[in-house]
Amino acid sequence: MEKIIGLKELRQNMPSFAQKVQKGQSFIVVKQSKPLFKITPLTYLDNEVEQSQQSAFLQTGAIDSHRTLKPLSKEEHDYYMGL
């Protein structure tokens, strides 16, 4: 299960969280106790569609990265809203 962290904590300790994500950890980022987004490490799968999406993500850069990220599923959203 992902660890829940605050947005302020993420901003203040970004290098530390980046290292943890590279090592395989995932995080749910919240603001005022409401989930905003999920940070997970990239995984390279055999699926061509996934590889294509990851390639597009890596080529877009930080400015356009929000366009290639997937939203939470309804189940994930409901779960995190219930926390």
Distance bins in CASP14 RR format, pairs under 12 A and 6 or more apart:
PFRMAT RR
TARGET T0000
AUTHOR 0000-0000-0000
RMODE 2
METHOD distances of the structure
MODEL  1
1 25 0 0 0 0 0 1 0 0 0 0 0
1 26 0 0 0 0 1 0 0 0 0 0 0
1 27 0 0 0 0 0 1 0 0 0 0 0
1 28 0 0 0 0 1 0 0 0 0 0 0
1 38 0 0 0 0 0 1 0 0 0 0 0
1 76 0 0 0 0 0 1 0 0 0 0 0
1 79 0 0 0 0 0 1 0 0 0 0 0
1 80 0 0 0 0 0 1 0 0 0 0 0
1 83 0 0 0 0 0 1 0 0 0 0 0
2 17 0 0 0 0 0 1 0 0 0 0 0
2 20 0 0 0 0 0 1 0 0 0 0 0
2 21 0 0 0 0 0 1 0 0 0 0 0
2 24 0 0 0 0 0 1 0 0 0 0 0
2 25 1 0 0 1 0 0 0 0 0 0 0
2 26 1 0 1 0 0 0 0 0 0 0 0
2 27 1 0 1 0 0 0 0 0 0 0 0
2 28 1 0 1 0 0 0 0 0 0 0 0
2 29 0 0 0 0 1 0 0 0 0 0 0
2 30 0 0 0 0 0 1 0 0 0 0 0
2 35 0 0 0 0 0 1 0 0 0 0 0
2 37 0 0 0 0 0 1 0 0 0 0 0
2 38 1 0 0 1 0 0 0 0 0 0 0
2 39 0 0 0 0 1 0 0 0 0 0 0
2 40 1 0 0 1 0 0 0 0 0 0 0
2 41 0 0 0 0 0 1 0 0 0 0 0
2 72 0 0 0 0 0 1 0 0 0 0 0
2 76 0 0 0 0 1 0 0 0 0 0 0
2 79 0 0 0 0 0 1 0 0 0 0 0
2 80 0 0 0 0 1 0 0 0 0 0 0
2 83 0 0 0 0 0 1 0 0 0 0 0
3 9 0 0 0 0 0 1 0 0 0 0 0
3 10 0 0 0 0 0 1 0 0 0 0 0
3 17 0 0 0 0 1 0 0 0 0 0 0
3 20 0 0 0 0 1 0 0 0 0 0 0
3 21 0 0 0 0 0 1 0 0 0 0 0
3 24 0 0 0 0 0 1 0 0 0 0 0
3 25 1 0 0 1 0 0 0 0 0 0 0
3 26 1 0 0 1 0 0 0 0 0 0 0
3 27 1 0 1 0 0 0 0 0 0 0 0
3 28 1 0 0 1 0 0 0 0 0 0 0
3 29 0 0 0 0 0 1 0 0 0 0 0
3 30 0 0 0 0 0 1 0 0 0 0 0
3 38 0 0 0 0 0 1 0 0 0 0 0
3 39 0 0 0 0 1 0 0 0 0 0 0
3 40 0 0 0 0 0 1 0 0 0 0 0
4 10 0 0 0 0 0 1 0 0 0 0 0
4 26 0 0 0 0 0 1 0 0 0 0 0
4 27 1 0 0 1 0 0 0 0 0 0 0
4 28 1 0 1 0 0 0 0 0 0 0 0
4 29 0 0 0 0 1 0 0 0 0 0 0
4 30 1 0 1 0 0 0 0 0 0 0 0
4 31 0 0 0 0 0 1 0 0 0 0 0
4 33 0 0 0 0 1 0 0 0 0 0 0
4 34 0 0 0 0 0 1 0 0 0 0 0
4 35 1 0 0 1 0 0 0 0 0 0 0
4 36 0 0 0 0 0 1 0 0 0 0 0
4 37 0 0 0 0 0 1 0 0 0 0 0
4 38 0 0 0 0 0 1 0 0 0 0 0
4 39 0 0 0 0 0 1 0 0 0 0 0
4 79 0 0 0 0 0 1 0 0 0 0 0
4 80 0 0 0 0 1 0 0 0 0 0 0
4 82 0 0 0 0 0 1 0 0 0 0 0
4 83 1 0 0 1 0 0 0 0 0 0 0
5 11 0 0 0 0 0 1 0 0 0 0 0
5 12 0 0 0 0 0 1 0 0 0 0 0
5 13 0 0 0 0 1 0 0 0 0 0 0
5 14 0 0 0 0 0 1 0 0 0 0 0
5 16 0 0 0 0 0 1 0 0 0 0 0
5 17 1 0 0 1 0 0 0 0 0 0 0
5 20 0 0 0 0 1 0 0 0 0 0 0
5 21 0 0 0 0 0 1 0 0 0 0 0
5 25 0 0 0 0 0 1 0 0 0 0 0
5 26 0 0 0 0 0 1 0 0 0 0 0
5 27 1 0 1 0 0 0 0 0 0 0 0
5 28 1 0 0 1 0 0 0 0 0 0 0
5 29 1 0 1 0 0 0 0 0 0 0 0
5 30 1 0 0 1 0 0 0 0 0 0 0
5 31 0 0 0 0 0 1 0 0 0 0 0
5 35 0 0 0 0 0 1 0 0 0 0 0
5 36 0 0 0 0 0 1 0 0 0 0 0
5 37 0 0 0 0 0 1 0 0 0 0 0
5 38 0 0 0 0 0 1 0 0 0 0 0
5 39 0 0 0 0 1 0 0 0 0 0 0
6 12 0 0 0 0 1 0 0 0 0 0 0
6 13 0 0 0 0 0 1 0 0 0 0 0
6 17 0 0 0 0 0 1 0 0 0 0 0
6 27 0 0 0 0 1 0 0 0 0 0 0
6 28 0 0 0 0 1 0 0 0 0 0 0
6 29 1 0 1 0 0 0 0 0 0 0 0
6 30 1 0 1 0 0 0 0 0 0 0 0
6 31 1 0 0 1 0 0 0 0 0 0 0
6 32 0 0 0 0 1 0 0 0 0 0 0
6 33 0 0 0 0 1 0 0 0 0 0 0
6 34 0 0 0 0 0 1 0 0 0 0 0
6 35 0 0 0 0 0 1 0 0 0 0 0
6 36 0 0 0 0 1 0 0 0 0 0 0
6 37 0 0 0 0 0 1 0 0 0 0 0
6 39 0 0 0 0 0 1 0 0 0 0 0
7 13 0 0 0 0 0 1 0 0 0 0 0
7 14 0 0 0 0 0 1 0 0 0 0 0
7 17 0 0 0 0 0 1 0 0 0 0 0
7 27 0 0 0 0 0 1 0 0 0 0 0
7 28 0 0 0 0 0 1 0 0 0 0 0
7 29 1 0 1 0 0 0 0 0 0 0 0
7 30 1 0 0 1 0 0 0 0 0 0 0
7 31 1 0 1 0 0 0 0 0 0 0 0
7 32 0 0 0 0 1 0 0 0 0 0 0
7 33 0 0 0 0 0 1 0 0 0 0 0
7 34 0 0 0 0 0 1 0 0 0 0 0
7 35 0 0 0 0 0 1 0 0 0 0 0
7 36 1 0 0 1 0 0 0 0 0 0 0
7 37 0 0 0 0 1 0 0 0 0 0 0
7 39 0 0 0 0 0 1 0 0 0 0 0
8 14 0 0 0 0 0 1 0 0 0 0 0
8 29 0 0 0 0 1 0 0 0 0 0 0
8 30 0 0 0 0 0 1 0 0 0 0 0
8 31 0 0 0 0 1 0 0 0 0 0 0
8 32 0 0 0 0 0 1 0 0 0 0 0
8 36 0 0 0 0 0 1 0 0 0 0 0
9 16 0 0 0 0 1 0 0 0 0 0 0
9 17 0 0 0 0 1 0 0 0 0 0 0
9 27 0 0 0 0 1 0 0 0 0 0 0
9 28 0 0 0 0 0 1 0 0 0 0 0
9 29 0 0 0 0 1 0 0 0 0 0 0
9 30 0 0 0 0 1 0 0 0 0 0 0
9 31 0 0 0 0 0 1 0 0 0 0 0
10 16 0 0 0 0 1 0 0 0 0 0 0
10 17 1 0 1 0 0 0 0 0 0 0 0
10 18 0 0 0 0 1 0 0 0 0 0 0
10 20 0 0 0 0 0 1 0 0 0 0 0
10 21 0 0 0 0 0 1 0 0 0 0 0
10 27 1 0 0 1 0 0 0 0 0 0 0
10 28 0 0 0 0 0 1 0 0 0 0 0
10 29 1 0 1 0 0 0 0 0 0 0 0
10 30 0 0 0 0 1 0 0 0 0 0 0
10 31 0 0 0 0 1 0 0 0 0 0 0
10 36 0 0 0 0 1 0 0 0 0 0 0
10 37 0 0 0 0 1 0 0 0 0 0 0
10 38 0 0 0 0 0 1 0 0 0 0 0
10 39 1 0 0 1 0 0 0 0 0 0 0
11 17 0 0 0 0 1 0 0 0 0 0 0
11 29 0 0 0 0 1 0 0 0 0 0 0
11 31 0 0 0 0 0 1 0 0 0 0 0
11 36 0 0 0 0 0 1 0 0 0 0 0
13 19 0 0 0 0 0 1 0 0 0 0 0
13 20 0 0 0 0 1 0 0 0 0 0 0
13 21 0 0 0 0 0 1 0 0 0 0 0
13 27 0 0 0 0 0 1 0 0 0 0 0
13 29 0 0 0 0 0 1 0 0 0 0 0
14 20 0 0 0 0 0 1 0 0 0 0 0
14 21 0 0 0 0 0 1 0 0 0 0 0
14 27 0 0 0 0 0 1 0 0 0 0 0
14 29 0 0 0 0 0 1 0 0 0 0 0
14 39 0 0 0 0 0 1 0 0 0 0 0
15 21 0 0 0 0 0 1 0 0 0 0 0
15 22 0 0 0 0 0 1 0 0 0 0 0
16 22 0 0 0 0 0 1 0 0 0 0 0
16 23 0 0 0 0 0 1 0 0 0 0 0
16 25 0 0 0 0 0 1 0 0 0 0 0
16 27 0 0 0 0 0 1 0 0 0 0 0
17 23 0 0 0 0 0 1 0 0 0 0 0
17 24 0 0 0 0 0 1 0 0 0 0 0
17 25 0 0 0 0 1 0 0 0 0 0 0
17 26 0 0 0 0 0 1 0 0 0 0 0
17 27 1 0 0 1 0 0 0 0 0 0 0
17 29 0 0 0 0 1 0 0 0 0 0 0
17 39 1 0 0 1 0 0 0 0 0 0 0
17 40 0 0 0 0 0 1 0 0 0 0 0
17 41 0 0 0 0 0 1 0 0 0 0 0
18 24 0 0 0 0 0 1 0 0 0 0 0
18 25 0 0 0 0 0 1 0 0 0 0 0
18 27 0 0 0 0 0 1 0 0 0 0 0
18 39 0 0 0 0 1 0 0 0 0 0 0
18 41 0 0 0 0 0 1 0 0 0 0 0
19 25 0 0 0 0 1 0 0 0 0 0 0
19 41 0 0 0 0 0 1 0 0 0 0 0
20 26 0 0 0 0 1 0 0 0 0 0 0
20 27 1 0 0 1 0 0 0 0 0 0 0
20 39 0 0 0 0 1 0 0 0 0 0 0
20 40 0 0 0 0 0 1 0 0 0 0 0
20 41 0 0 0 0 1 0 0 0 0 0 0
21 27 1 0 0 1 0 0 0 0 0 0 0
21 29 0 0 0 0 0 1 0 0 0 0 0
21 38 0 0 0 0 0 1 0 0 0 0 0
21 39 1 0 1 0 0 0 0 0 0 0 0
21 40 1 0 0 1 0 0 0 0 0 0 0
21 41 1 0 1 0 0 0 0 0 0 0 0
21 42 0 0 0 0 1 0 0 0 0 0 0
21 43 0 0 0 0 0 1 0 0 0 0 0
22 39 0 0 0 0 0 1 0 0 0 0 0
22 40 0 0 0 0 0 1 0 0 0 0 0
22 41 1 0 0 1 0 0 0 0 0 0 0
22 42 0 0 0 0 1 0 0 0 0 0 0
23 41 1 0 0 1 0 0 0 0 0 0 0
24 39 0 0 0 0 0 1 0 0 0 0 0
24 40 0 0 0 0 1 0 0 0 0 0 0
24 41 1 0 1 0 0 0 0 0 0 0 0
24 42 0 0 0 0 1 0 0 0 0 0 0
24 43 0 0 0 0 1 0 0 0 0 0 0
25 38 0 0 0 0 0 1 0 0 0 0 0
25 39 0 0 0 0 1 0 0 0 0 0 0
25 40 0 0 0 0 1 0 0 0 0 0 0
25 41 1 0 0 1 0 0 0 0 0 0 0
26 37 0 0 0 0 0 1 0 0 0 0 0
26 38 1 0 0 1 0 0 0 0 0 0 0
26 39 1 0 0 1 0 0 0 0 0 0 0
26 40 1 0 1 0 0 0 0 0 0 0 0
26 41 1 0 0 1 0 0 0 0 0 0 0
26 42 0 0 0 0 0 1 0 0 0 0 0
26 43 0 0 0 0 0 1 0 0 0 0 0
26 76 0 0 0 0 0 1 0 0 0 0 0
27 35 0 0 0 0 0 1 0 0 0 0 0
27 36 0 0 0 0 0 1 0 0 0 0 0
27 37 0 0 0 0 1 0 0 0 0 0 0
27 38 1 0 0 1 0 0 0 0 0 0 0
27 39 1 0 1 0 0 0 0 0 0 0 0
27 40 0 0 0 0 1 0 0 0 0 0 0
27 41 0 0 0 0 0 1 0 0 0 0 0
27 80 0 0 0 0 0 1 0 0 0 0 0
28 34 0 0 0 0 0 1 0 0 0 0 0
28 35 1 0 1 0 0 0 0 0 0 0 0
28 36 0 0 0 0 1 0 0 0 0 0 0
28 37 1 0 0 1 0 0 0 0 0 0 0
28 38 1 0 1 0 0 0 0 0 0 0 0
28 39 1 0 0 1 0 0 0 0 0 0 0
28 40 0 0 0 0 1 0 0 0 0 0 0
28 72 0 0 0 0 1 0 0 0 0 0 0
28 76 0 0 0 0 1 0 0 0 0 0 0
28 77 0 0 0 0 0 1 0 0 0 0 0
28 79 0 0 0 0 1 0 0 0 0 0 0
28 80 1 0 0 1 0 0 0 0 0 0 0
28 81 0 0 0 0 0 1 0 0 0 0 0
28 82 0 0 0 0 0 1 0 0 0 0 0
28 83 0 0 0 0 1 0 0 0 0 0 0
29 35 1 0 0 1 0 0 0 0 0 0 0
29 36 1 0 1 0 0 0 0 0 0 0 0
29 37 1 0 1 0 0 0 0 0 0 0 0
29 38 1 0 0 1 0 0 0 0 0 0 0
29 39 1 0 0 1 0 0 0 0 0 0 0
29 40 0 0 0 0 0 1 0 0 0 0 0
29 72 0 0 0 0 0 1 0 0 0 0 0
29 80 0 0 0 0 0 1 0 0 0 0 0
30 36 1 0 0 1 0 0 0 0 0 0 0
30 37 0 0 0 0 1 0 0 0 0 0 0
30 38 0 0 0 0 0 1 0 0 0 0 0
30 39 0 0 0 0 0 1 0 0 0 0 0
30 80 0 0 0 0 1 0 0 0 0 0 0
30 81 0 0 0 0 0 1 0 0 0 0 0
30 82 0 0 0 0 0 1 0 0 0 0 0
30 83 0 0 0 0 1 0 0 0 0 0 0
31 37 0 0 0 0 1 0 0 0 0 0 0
33 80 0 0 0 0 0 1 0 0 0 0 0
33 81 0 0 0 0 0 1 0 0 0 0 0
33 82 0 0 0 0 0 1 0 0 0 0 0
33 83 1 0 0 1 0 0 0 0 0 0 0
34 77 0 0 0 0 0 1 0 0 0 0 0
34 80 0 0 0 0 1 0 0 0 0 0 0
34 81 1 0 0 1 0 0 0 0 0 0 0
34 82 0 0 0 0 0 1 0 0 0 0 0
34 83 0 0 0 0 1 0 0 0 0 0 0
35 71 0 0 0 0 0 1 0 0 0 0 0
35 72 1 0 0 1 0 0 0 0 0 0 0
35 76 0 0 0 0 1 0 0 0 0 0 0
35 77 1 0 0 1 0 0 0 0 0 0 0
35 78 0 0 0 0 0 1 0 0 0 0 0
35 79 0 0 0 0 1 0 0 0 0 0 0
35 80 1 1 0 0 0 0 0 0 0 0 0
35 81 1 0 0 1 0 0 0 0 0 0 0
35 82 0 0 0 0 1 0 0 0 0 0 0
35 83 1 0 0 1 0 0 0 0 0 0 0
36 66 0 0 0 0 0 1 0 0 0 0 0
36 71 0 0 0 0 0 1 0 0 0 0 0
36 72 0 0 0 0 0 1 0 0 0 0 0
36 77 0 0 0 0 0 1 0 0 0 0 0
36 80 0 0 0 0 1 0 0 0 0 0 0
36 81 0 0 0 0 0 1 0 0 0 0 0
37 65 0 0 0 0 0 1 0 0 0 0 0
37 66 0 0 0 0 1 0 0 0 0 0 0
37 69 1 0 0 1 0 0 0 0 0 0 0
37 70 0 0 0 0 0 1 0 0 0 0 0
37 71 0 0 0 0 1 0 0 0 0 0 0
37 72 0 0 0 0 1 0 0 0 0 0 0
37 76 0 0 0 0 0 1 0 0 0 0 0
37 77 0 0 0 0 0 1 0 0 0 0 0
37 80 0 0 0 0 0 1 0 0 0 0 0
38 69 0 0 0 0 1 0 0 0 0 0 0
38 70 0 0 0 0 1 0 0 0 0 0 0
38 71 0 0 0 0 1 0 0 0 0 0 0
38 72 1 0 0 1 0 0 0 0 0 0 0
38 73 0 0 0 0 0 1 0 0 0 0 0
38 76 1 0 0 1 0 0 0 0 0 0 0
38 77 0 0 0 0 0 1 0 0 0 0 0
38 79 0 0 0 0 0 1 0 0 0 0 0
38 80 0 0 0 0 1 0 0 0 0 0 0
39 65 0 0 0 0 0 1 0 0 0 0 0
39 69 0 0 0 0 0 1 0 0 0 0 0
40 69 0 0 0 0 0 1 0 0 0 0 0
40 70 0 0 0 0 0 1 0 0 0 0 0
40 72 0 0 0 0 0 1 0 0 0 0 0
40 76 0 0 0 0 0 1 0 0 0 0 0
41 54 0 0 0 0 0 1 0 0 0 0 0
42 50 0 0 0 0 1 0 0 0 0 0 0
42 51 0 0 0 0 0 1 0 0 0 0 0
42 53 0 0 0 0 0 1 0 0 0 0 0
42 54 1 0 0 1 0 0 0 0 0 0 0
42 55 0 0 0 0 0 1 0 0 0 0 0
42 57 1 0 0 1 0 0 0 0 0 0 0
42 58 0 0 0 0 1 0 0 0 0 0 0
42 65 0 0 0 0 0 1 0 0 0 0 0
42 68 0 0 0 0 0 1 0 0 0 0 0
42 69 0 0 0 0 0 1 0 0 0 0 0
43 50 0 0 0 0 1 0 0 0 0 0 0
43 51 0 0 0 0 0 1 0 0 0 0 0
43 53 0 0 0 0 0 1 0 0 0 0 0
43 54 0 0 0 0 1 0 0 0 0 0 0
44 50 0 0 0 0 1 0 0 0 0 0 0
44 51 1 0 0 1 0 0 0 0 0 0 0
44 52 0 0 0 0 0 1 0 0 0 0 0
44 53 0 0 0 0 0 1 0 0 0 0 0
44 54 1 0 0 1 0 0 0 0 0 0 0
44 55 0 0 0 0 0 1 0 0 0 0 0
44 57 0 0 0 0 0 1 0 0 0 0 0
44 58 0 0 0 0 0 1 0 0 0 0 0
45 51 1 0 0 1 0 0 0 0 0 0 0
45 52 0 0 0 0 0 1 0 0 0 0 0
45 53 0 0 0 0 1 0 0 0 0 0 0
45 54 0 0 0 0 1 0 0 0 0 0 0
46 54 0 0 0 0 0 1 0 0 0 0 0
47 53 0 0 0 0 1 0 0 0 0 0 0
47 54 0 0 0 0 1 0 0 0 0 0 0
48 54 0 0 0 0 0 1 0 0 0 0 0
48 55 0 0 0 0 0 1 0 0 0 0 0
49 55 0 0 0 0 0 1 0 0 0 0 0
49 56 0 0 0 0 0 1 0 0 0 0 0
49 70 0 0 0 0 0 1 0 0 0 0 0
50 56 0 0 0 0 0 1 0 0 0 0 0
50 57 0 0 0 0 0 1 0 0 0 0 0
50 68 0 0 0 0 0 1 0 0 0 0 0
50 70 0 0 0 0 0 1 0 0 0 0 0
51 57 0 0 0 0 0 1 0 0 0 0 0
51 58 0 0 0 0 0 1 0 0 0 0 0
52 58 0 0 0 0 0 1 0 0 0 0 0
52 59 0 0 0 0 0 1 0 0 0 0 0
52 68 0 0 0 0 0 1 0 0 0 0 0
53 59 0 0 0 0 0 1 0 0 0 0 0
53 60 0 0 0 0 0 1 0 0 0 0 0
53 65 0 0 0 0 0 1 0 0 0 0 0
53 67 0 0 0 0 0 1 0 0 0 0 0
53 68 1 0 0 1 0 0 0 0 0 0 0
53 69 0 0 0 0 1 0 0 0 0 0 0
53 70 0 0 0 0 1 0 0 0 0 0 0
54 60 0 0 0 0 0 1 0 0 0 0 0
54 65 0 0 0 0 0 1 0 0 0 0 0
54 68 0 0 0 0 1 0 0 0 0 0 0
54 69 0 0 0 0 0 1 0 0 0 0 0
54 70 0 0 0 0 0 1 0 0 0 0 0
55 61 0 0 0 0 0 1 0 0 0 0 0
55 68 0 0 0 0 1 0 0 0 0 0 0
56 64 0 0 0 0 1 0 0 0 0 0 0
56 65 0 0 0 0 1 0 0 0 0 0 0
56 67 0 0 0 0 1 0 0 0 0 0 0
56 68 1 0 1 0 0 0 0 0 0 0 0
56 69 0 0 0 0 0 1 0 0 0 0 0
57 64 0 0 0 0 1 0 0 0 0 0 0
57 65 1 0 0 1 0 0 0 0 0 0 0
57 66 0 0 0 0 0 1 0 0 0 0 0
57 67 0 0 0 0 1 0 0 0 0 0 0
57 68 1 0 1 0 0 0 0 0 0 0 0
57 69 1 0 0 1 0 0 0 0 0 0 0
57 70 0 0 0 0 0 1 0 0 0 0 0
58 64 0 0 0 0 0 1 0 0 0 0 0
58 65 0 0 0 0 1 0 0 0 0 0 0
58 68 0 0 0 0 1 0 0 0 0 0 0
59 65 0 0 0 0 0 1 0 0 0 0 0
59 67 0 0 0 0 0 1 0 0 0 0 0
59 68 0 0 0 0 1 0 0 0 0 0 0
60 66 0 0 0 0 1 0 0 0 0 0 0
60 67 1 0 0 1 0 0 0 0 0 0 0
60 68 1 0 0 1 0 0 0 0 0 0 0
60 69 0 0 0 0 0 1 0 0 0 0 0
61 67 0 0 0 0 0 1 0 0 0 0 0
61 68 0 0 0 0 1 0 0 0 0 0 0
62 68 0 0 0 0 0 1 0 0 0 0 0
62 69 0 0 0 0 0 1 0 0 0 0 0
70 76 0 0 0 0 0 1 0 0 0 0 0
71 77 0 0 0 0 1 0 0 0 0 0 0
72 78 0 0 0 0 1 0 0 0 0 0 0
72 79 0 0 0 0 1 0 0 0 0 0 0
72 80 1 0 0 1 0 0 0 0 0 0 0
72 81 0 0 0 0 1 0 0 0 0 0 0
73 79 0 0 0 0 1 0 0 0 0 0 0
73 80 0 0 0 0 0 1 0 0 0 0 0
74 80 0 0 0 0 0 1 0 0 0 0 0
74 81 0 0 0 0 0 1 0 0 0 0 0
75 81 0 0 0 0 0 1 0 0 0 0 0
75 82 0 0 0 0 0 1 0 0 0 0 0
76 82 0 0 0 0 0 1 0 0 0 0 0
76 83 0 0 0 0 0 1 0 0 0 0 0
77 83 0 0 0 0 0 1 0 0 0 0 0
END
